[in-house]
Amino acid sequence: MLKGEPRIAAILPCYRSGAHVLEVIAAIGPEVAFIVCVDDACPDKVGDLIEAGTQDPRVVVLRHAVNQGVGGAVCTGYAHALSLALTSSSRSIATARWIPPRSGLINPIARGDADYTKGNRFYNIEDLKGMPPLRLVGNAGLSFLTKLSSGYWSVFDPTTVTRRSRPG
């Protein structure tokens, strides 16, 4: 592990998220050192919207020429966050979209219990009320299929998990 204070990077895959992405960025607290937005070949050019709509120095916009989906956008964001960690000689922790920025997601990192966390989209029923019904059913179905193929039956949202790197 690298020495120094932990530095948190929020990874925001961006595709057709122009209606709320600036609000999400504005809600990210000072505990986050880097905000990496990945415009996943969005036809609405959400990357341009982000660059024009925020002056936050923590924000960097990366762009895909071809849509790679959420997984590809997250991987691009992770790679960038890791490069920031290596150049700043500090540990970098990445979080993904749809997780309230000031949630308990960051607490295990701050306590030193984890190097990486990623939340459960289905944890708080109130948060699901804003999700379109088709997306909710689709996410639940894909989570079930992931459980079926991977065997992670004890994890409610197997595509969004927390990894502990230290015993305890």
C-alpha positions as CSV (number, residue, x, y, z in Angstrom):
1,M,0.0,0.0,0.0
2,L,1.2,3.5,-0.7
3,K,1.9,5.9,2.1
4,G,0.0,9.1,2.8
5,E,-3.5,10.2,3.5
6,P,-6.3,8.3,1.7
7,R,-7.6,10.3,-1.2
8,I,-11.1,9.4,-2.5
9,A,-12.1,9.5,-6.2
10,A,-15.7,9.5,-7.2
11,I,-16.3,7.9,-10.6
12,L,-19.4,9.0,-12.4
13,P,-20.3,7.1,-15.6
14,C,-22.3,9.6,-17.6
15,Y,-24.7,8.7,-20.3
16,R,-27.9,10.7,-20.8
17,S,-27.5,12.1,-17.3
18,G,-27.6,15.8,-18.2
19,A,-30.8,16.4,-16.2
20,H,-29.1,15.7,-12.9
21,V,-25.3,15.3,-13.3
22,L,-24.5,18.8,-12.2
23,E,-26.6,18.4,-9.1
24,V,-24.8,15.1,-8.3
25,I,-21.4,16.8,-8.7
26,A,-22.5,19.7,-6.5
27,A,-23.6,17.3,-3.7
28,I,-20.2,15.6,-3.5
29,G,-18.5,16.7,-0.3
30,P,-15.0,17.8,0.4
31,E,-13.9,14.3,1.5
32,V,-13.7,13.5,-2.2
33,A,-10.4,14.6,-3.8
34,F,-11.2,13.7,-7.4
35,I,-14.4,13.6,-9.4
36,V,-13.9,11.6,-12.6
37,C,-16.8,11.9,-15.0
38,V,-16.7,9.6,-18.0
39,D,-18.9,10.7,-21.0
40,D,-19.6,7.3,-22.5
41,A,-20.2,8.6,-26.1
42,C,-23.3,10.3,-24.9
43,P,-25.4,11.7,-27.8
44,D,-26.3,14.6,-25.5
45,K,-22.6,15.4,-25.0
46,V,-23.0,15.4,-21.2
47,G,-19.2,15.9,-20.9
48,D,-19.5,19.3,-22.6
49,L,-22.4,20.1,-20.2
50,I,-20.2,19.2,-17.2
51,E,-17.3,21.3,-18.3
52,A,-19.5,24.3,-19.0
53,G,-21.6,23.9,-15.9
54,T,-19.1,23.4,-13.1
55,Q,-16.0,25.3,-11.9
56,D,-15.1,22.6,-9.4
57,P,-11.4,22.0,-9.7
58,R,-11.7,18.3,-8.7
59,V,-13.7,17.5,-11.8
60,V,-12.1,15.9,-14.8
61,V,-14.1,14.8,-17.9
62,L,-13.0,11.8,-19.9
63,R,-14.7,10.8,-23.1
64,H,-15.3,7.5,-25.0
65,A,-15.5,7.7,-28.8
66,V,-17.7,4.6,-28.7
67,N,-20.2,3.7,-26.0
68,Q,-18.8,1.0,-23.7
69,G,-21.6,0.8,-21.2
70,V,-21.5,1.4,-17.5
71,G,-18.8,-1.2,-16.9
72,G,-16.5,0.3,-19.5
73,A,-17.0,3.8,-18.2
74,V,-16.3,2.7,-14.6
75,C,-13.1,0.9,-15.7
76,T,-12.0,4.0,-17.6
77,G,-12.7,6.1,-14.4
78,Y,-10.8,3.5,-12.2
79,A,-7.8,3.6,-14.5
80,H,-7.7,7.4,-14.3
81,A,-8.2,7.4,-10.5
82,L,-5.3,4.9,-10.2
83,S,-3.0,7.1,-12.3
84,L,-3.9,10.0,-10.0
85,A,-3.1,7.8,-7.0
86,L,0.3,6.8,-8.4
87,T,1.3,10.4,-9.3
88,S,0.1,11.8,-6.0
89,S,1.7,9.0,-3.9
90,S,-1.5,8.3,-2.1
91,R,-4.1,5.7,-1.9
92,S,-7.1,6.2,-4.2
93,I,-10.6,4.9,-3.5
94,A,-13.3,4.9,-6.1
95,T,-17.0,5.0,-5.7
96,A,-19.7,4.7,-8.3
97,R,-22.9,6.5,-9.3
98,W,-26.3,6.3,-7.6
99,I,-24.7,6.3,-4.2
100,P,-25.4,9.3,-1.9
101,P,-22.1,11.0,-1.6
102,R,-22.3,11.5,2.2
103,S,-23.5,8.0,2.9
104,G,-21.9,5.4,5.0
105,L,-20.1,4.3,1.9
106,I,-17.1,6.4,2.8
107,N,-17.0,5.6,6.5
108,P,-15.2,2.2,6.1
109,I,-12.5,3.9,4.1
110,A,-12.1,6.8,6.6
111,R,-11.8,4.2,9.5
112,G,-9.1,2.3,7.5
113,D,-11.3,-0.8,7.3
114,A,-11.4,-0.9,3.5
115,D,-9.5,0.4,0.5
116,Y,-12.5,0.3,-1.8
117,T,-16.3,0.5,-1.4
118,K,-19.2,0.3,-3.8
119,G,-22.7,0.5,-2.6
120,N,-26.0,-1.4,-2.9
121,R,-28.5,0.3,-5.2
122,F,-31.4,-1.5,-3.4
123,Y,-30.3,-0.7,0.2
124,N,-32.7,2.3,0.8
125,I,-36.2,1.8,-0.6
126,E,-36.6,5.6,-0.6
127,D,-33.8,6.0,-3.1
128,L,-35.6,3.6,-5.5
129,K,-38.7,5.8,-5.8
130,G,-36.9,8.0,-8.2
131,M,-35.8,5.2,-10.5
132,P,-38.0,4.5,-13.5
133,P,-39.9,1.3,-13.1
134,L,-38.4,-0.4,-16.2
135,R,-34.9,0.4,-14.9
136,L,-35.8,-0.9,-11.5
137,V,-37.1,-4.2,-12.9
138,G,-34.1,-4.5,-15.3
139,N,-31.6,-3.9,-12.5
140,A,-33.3,-6.4,-10.2
141,G,-33.4,-8.9,-13.0
142,L,-29.8,-8.5,-14.0
143,S,-28.8,-8.7,-10.3
144,F,-30.7,-12.0,-10.1
145,L,-29.0,-13.3,-13.2
146,T,-25.6,-12.3,-11.9
147,K,-26.3,-14.2,-8.6
148,L,-27.4,-17.2,-10.6
149,S,-24.3,-17.3,-12.8
150,S,-21.8,-16.3,-10.1
151,G,-23.1,-18.0,-7.0
152,Y,-23.1,-14.8,-4.8
153,W,-26.4,-15.6,-3.2
154,S,-25.6,-13.9,0.1
155,V,-25.1,-10.5,-1.6
156,F,-28.3,-8.7,-2.4
157,D,-26.8,-6.6,-5.2
158,P,-23.9,-8.7,-6.5
159,T,-22.8,-6.1,-9.1
160,T,-22.4,-3.5,-6.4
161,V,-20.3,-4.8,-3.5
162,T,-17.8,-3.7,-0.8
163,R,-14.3,-5.2,-0.7
164,R,-12.4,-5.3,2.6
165,S,-8.7,-5.4,2.2
166,R,-7.8,-5.8,5.9
167,P,-8.8,-8.4,8.4
168,G,-11.4,-7.3,11.1
